[in-house]
Amino acid sequence: MRTAITIGVPLAVLVLLVVAALVASRRDPVTYAEGTPEAAVQDYFDMLIDHDAGGAYDLFSPELQSRCGRPSSAEIDYLTIARVVLQEATTSGDTATVRVAVTQDLDSGPFGSGEVTNTETLRLASIDGRWLIDDLPWPYFSCFEKGG
Amino acid sequence: MVFLGGLLPLVVTAGLVYAVFRIVSANQRAAGAGGHPGGTDGDLRDQVIRLFRLGLLFIALGLAAEGVVGLLAAVLPRPGELARDPEQLAQALAFTIVGVPALVGLAQWTRRRLAADPEESWSPVWAGYLTLTLLTALLLVLTNVSLTLQWAVDVEPFDGEPLARALVWGAVFAAHWVLSRRRPLVDAQGAAEARTPWYLLAGSLVGLVAGGTALGDVVQVSLRLLYDATVDSDVLAGAGSASVRRAVAAAVPAVAVWLWFWLGHTLRAPRTERWYGYVLLAGVLGGLGTTLIAGGQIVFGVLEWLFGDPDAATASAHFASLPGPVAALGVGGAVWIHHRHTLATTARHRTEIDRIYTYLVAFVGVVVCTAAVTLVVAAFVEAVVGTGLAGSVADPIVLAVTFLLIGVPLWLVFWRRAEANAKADRSEVRSPSRRLYLLVTLGLSAAVALVALVVLLTGFLTDLTAGELAAETARRIRVPLGLVLSTAAVAGYHAVVYRDDRRSTAPPPPPERRVREVVLISDLTPADAAAVASGLGGRVVRYTTANGVGPRPDDDALAAAAEAAAALTTGRALVTVRHGAIEVEGLQA
């Protein structure tokens, strides 16, 4: 009886918690006004979460695209982004800086070590009234060669 | 031709294995026919051969299993695969070609030995092989089932290799589980013995660590989603339920392993020393340690926000990391409570296991309290002399208070319980658990105090001799100073308790001799009379009735007389010895 209680009660609480979390995950994310730097960064991370490297590349400015080639989606298959939290967004004329905290699920095996959060900064430029990423953003450290 | 050349090393390896097999078999047949199977040389040789054979079997099993995994993975789909490396298939084939025949041959050899020699199944080498193989297979199945479930819950694309590995090593696990269950539990003489096999404890430990970690992950990501949905409105993007599904996929096989090993088998196994060792160290201490660390993180987070110097500007950002410690607190607490309850017995009196639990937790409390006092002293020094170039004085104080809030109640509750039991029942004072607790706490704290004192003096004297004694010196030696004070206090307190315990359990002093004068009247020679008188105590006045005609009483009679004289309350005793018989009676002073 004791064993059943000390195992059954925590497992029941766990199931309730998971169900509540799954329900909460269906909530629509916060949407930022169209044409703001935050909305552009939100689009960019949505693409990364979907492992759509091409879609994310389309959010690069023409100047950045002229320097860097289009990566394949296989290049970002390893990403397991759990959440991205806006920390700060500053706009100065037609440039903007957005700082975010990116949380990734680490090794997802049975001995997985949970998650890790890093702060990343993205620089954007307003081109023809549209905010585009103007400097090589996370998770890229160097450009893919054009035509490669 | 190139293909045949590639097979040459495999043929040589297989030939070597076969040659060894033939040679050892021939030797064993010779030993069985006319050798000395029961002799020491035979035992040692058998053990060496067994070790060699089962070592080879383990390697062959690994080769064969991984070869079959490679072949299965070659026919199953892999994610994002545009082309296949032919070398992988070649390697899988090579592993299979070498591994499977070697495995079959070695398994047959082992099977024959098990049938022919009962000692084979009792041997520790066989037990070690089974445990090692079972654990290897268990870990591989656990990891690869988890990876396969990631596909099932739609967070990763299908990958045939983990599935193949889970199936093949699952079969290895099943076979070795059956063999392990069949292995008789006997002692060195071959008699049945109540014992908890190591593989059950090891499997339970794997399940506990993997299940605890994975369940903690499930709770953490679930709480994170709830936190994001209810508190933190700055979430820009998120993976939605994928994190929860990923964590659940990892947790399901891990919890299944724990339920299978612990709940299904180990919990019902004989409660031997190693069983209690596992429950106390892995279950109780592991759960308690996790709970305390997580609780400390939560308390520190709250106190830091209220009184400290937090980095985050908003409460929602500051407490965004809370789901992790809360998850660890929940899982660690559940592990602690569950294992504590498994220790509970129906005995009316306090058992040694109850004592071990009490002193184990009290010891953890002492450690945390020592750290707390150390931090208090260090924070005090820092508050007085300043924090140096950067940093806040508030956070060290908050950290010290956190340790105090965790450690002091824990130690007080369990130590007071131990002290109350010691007062009510003297057997508590004599118990090995209490003595071990006192000696370990005393020894460790004294050792740490000495080391900290050396570090403290080195830092102090370095600045003194260099003429640089300043506030910075105090700041630099604040931690060793705190350690010296805290561990010295702990060592001092426990030394007093240990001394009191020894006094209270010391044997009572011999009763004070009340007979001051003995009148001895005997028929002994003067020498014998002197010898008898020396054993009676007190001042002896001797009178001899005949000049040494009687025999001397034997030692037992003398001891009885001495005891009788000591028991008298009259102050004087009359002892008469006649014809070897001895009588004692009291004389009024």
Interface residues (C-beta under 8 A of the other chain):
Chain A: R2 T3 T6 I7 P10 V13 L14 L17 V18 A20 A21 L22 A24 S25 R26 R27 P29 V30 Y32 E38 V41 Q42 F45 D46 I49 A74 D77 T80 I81 A82 R83 V84 V85 L86 Q87 V100 D105 S108 G109 P110 F111 G112 S113 G114 E115
Chain B: G80 L142 T143 S146 L147 Q150 V155 V209 A210 G211 T213 A214 L215 G216 D217 V218 V219 Q220 V221 S222 L223 R224 L225 L226 D228 A229 T230 D232 S233 D234 V235 L236 A237 G238 A239 G240 S241 A242 S243 V244 R246 A247 V248 A249 A250 A251 P253 A254 L263 L267 A317 A320 G324 G330 A334 I337 H338 H341 T342 A344
